[in-house]
Amino acid sequence: MLALERQKYITEIVEREKSVKVIELSKLFEVTEETIRRDLEKIEKLGILKRTYGGAIFINGTIKDVEDTPFSMRVNENISSKQKIAIAVADMLYDGEVVMLDPSTTCLEVAKNIDKNKRLTVITNSISILSELSSHEELNVVSTGGTLRKRSLSLIGPTAKDNIKNYYADKAVISCKGVDLQRGAMDTNELEVEIKKAMIGCAKEIILAVDSTKMQKISMHKLIEVSKINYLVVDQELPPEWQEFCTQHGIKQIVCK
């Protein structure tokens, strides 16, 4: 059994039983107690349980519906990793293509790295990206319109969602707050997720661009199954189970070190 699969079962057990013991889980899954402790440590980081002496207890409410950190605070987080990812993604955008960029800080870095001589149409609901691309004479930049969400400097709501559906895109570049093999890519704000889903629905190919801090983390709202994406662009080598999954589902892995 893969580690992620075992951790999934452990999560289900602790949610049902409200507490677990290391020694019992070790016998159940036929692995060492040290392996179980490592599993519990990883699950604890997701906010699902709290480790105790000899086991762990369930924390009421496995996923906290918290507001995401303001854009101004996120923009410099893990900036080196985001820049490496952004350079790789920008190189994947070709002349004549229509590209959708979500309002993430990663996509802002992508916008900063787009070749000024490329002839692209960029559709976005990000105020920051619209501003960044305003000086690119060769680019055709399209705003989705909508209601300004100040926390993320993004345009959301029915107007933005309906306008996106009027377009066809070659590629949609999406980032997220967490991505897990079982739960898919996830984000914190429902209104933001609705806009990203609209972008995904209008694009021929999906590029998921995430730094390593987002891997195997969970959030409140599901965005897309991992199996549905075409490219996974990351800053660190993927674990073996992820590599196997990507190969099985025809997902191209791009590792930017």
N, C-alpha and C positions, 0 to 999 in steps of 0.2 A: 504493500500500500504506500502511495506517495505521501510525503509529509503534509502537503496541503489538504489531501483527502482526509487524512487522519485528524488534522486540526479542525476540519469541517465537522466530523463526527463528534469530536470532543466538545465543540461549541454547542452542538445540538443537545448533547447530554447535560452539559452544565446549565443550559437554558431550561431544560425539562426538570432536572433533579435539584437545581439551585445550588448544588455543591458537588465537588468531585474530590477523590483522593488519588494521589500519584500512584500508590501501590496497586490500586484496583484498575486504574487505566493501563498501567504497565502490563498487568496480566491479561486484560481484555484485548489489547492490541499486540501483545507478544513482542514488546520492545522494552528496552531498559528504562529504568526510572529516570535516568538522566535525559533520555530522549523526550519523555513526557514533560519533564521540567522545562526543556527548551520549547516544546510546543505551547505550554501554558504561558511562558514568557512572551511568545509572539502574539498569542491571543489576547493577553493582557494589554499589549500596546494598542490593540484595536478598541479598547474600552469596553470589552464584553465581560471580563471577569477581573477579580482581584486575587492574586496568589496569597495563600496562607501557608502556615507550617503544615507540610504534608499534603497540600492540595490547593484548592481554589474555590472561591464562592462567586456566584452569579451577581453581576451588577444590574439592578433593575433598569431596563431600557438599554438594549444592546448598542444602539446607535443614537448619539445625541444630535438633535436637530438644532445645531448652533449656526448662528450667522457666520458667513465666511469673513475672513480678515479683509479689511479695506484694501483696495487696489494699491493705494499709496504705500502701504506697509508691505505688500506682497512683491512689489515690483523689483526689489533688490534681493529677495530671498533666493538662495541657490543660483545666483546670477551666472556663475561660471558654467554650471551644467546647462542652464537654459540657453546660453549663448552657443554652446557646442551643438545642442539639439537644433537650435534655430538655423544655424549655418547649413546643416544637413538638409533640413526641410526646405529652406529657400532654394537650394540647388535642385530640388525635386519639382520645382514649379517652372513650366516651360512656356515659351512664347506662344501667344494665342490662346492660352488656357483661361478659363473662368475659375477663380479660386475663392472659397469662403473661409474667412478667418474668424474664429470665435473671440470673445473679449478677454481672454486669459493673458497673463503676463508673458507666458511662453510665446503666444502668437504675436504679441507686441515685439518681441525680439526677432521673430520671423520677419515681420514687416521691416524692421531696421536693417535686415540683411538681404532684402530683395534687391537684385541688380537693377540699378536705375535705368539701364538700357532695355530691360525686358518689357515686352508689350503684353501685359496681363490685364484682366479685369478682376478686381478684388472687391468682393462683397463682404461687408462686415457690420456688426452692430456695436463696435468698439469706438468710443470717442477718441481714445488715445491712438488707435491705429489710423483712424481717419486723419488726425492731425499729423501723424508721422509720415503718411504717404502723400500729403497735400503738395509736397514739393517735387514729386516724381512726375515729370511731364509726360512720360510714355505710358504711364498707368492710367487705366480707366477705373476710378474708385467710386463705388456705389454704397451709399448708406441704406440700411434697412428702414430707417425711420423708427418711430416708436417713442415710448416714454423713458426718460432718463432715469436710470438707477444709479444714484450718486455713489453708492458704496463700491460699485465695480466699474463706474464710468462706462456703463453699457446701456444700450437701447433695448427695451423689453416690451412685452405686452402684445395684444392682438394685432396691432398695426405692423409691428416688426415681424411677427410670425407669418401673417398673411402675405406680406411683401416678399419674404424669402421664398415662399411657395410659388411665386411667379417666375422664378429663375431656375436655370439648370446650371450646375457647376461640374467641372471636370474633377475637382478635388475639394474636400472640406478638411481643414486642419483644425483639430479639436484637442484640447487639453482637459484635465479634470482634477478633482481633489483626491481621488483614490481609484485604484484599479486592482481587481481581484479576479482570478481565473473563474471562480464559481459565480460571483455576483456581477462581474462585468466592470465597466467604467462607471464611476459615480461622481456626483457633485452635491454641493450643500444647499443650493437655492433652487426651488422648484421652477420659478419663472425663468431663471437662466437656463435650466435644463430643457425647458420647452423650446427655447430659441435654438439651442444646440441640436436638439432632435430634428427640428425643421431643416437646419443646414445639412445634417446627415441624410435626411430623406430626399434631398435635392441633388446630391452629389454622386458621381459615378464611382469615385474612390474615396476612402476615408483614411486619413493619416492621424493616428493617435500619437501625440507628442507629450511624453511625461518624463520628468526626472525621477531618479531612484527613490526619492522620499515619498513618492505617491504609490509605489509598487506595494501590493498586498495590504493596502489600507482600504477601509470602507468608509462610506459616507451615506447621507440620508436618501438621496434620490438616484435611481438607476438611469443611466444615460444610454448605454449600448452594450450588447454582449461583446466580449473580446473576439469571439469567432466571426463577428460581422465586419471587423476592420480589415483593411488591406495592408497597411504599413504600421509597424510599431517602432517609433523612434525613441531611443532611451540613451542614457549616459553611462550605463554600466552593463556588463555582460549579464544576460538573463539566466536565472536558475535553470537547471536541466529540465524540470517539469514544464517551464514556460517555453523553452526551446522546442521541446517535443510537441507541445500544444500548437505552437505557431507552424511547425512543419506539417502537422496533420491537417491544419485548416488553411494552408496556403498563405499565411501571413508573412510578409517579408520583414525580417528583423534588421534594423539599422542601429548599430551601437556606436555612439560618438564618444570616444575616450579623450 
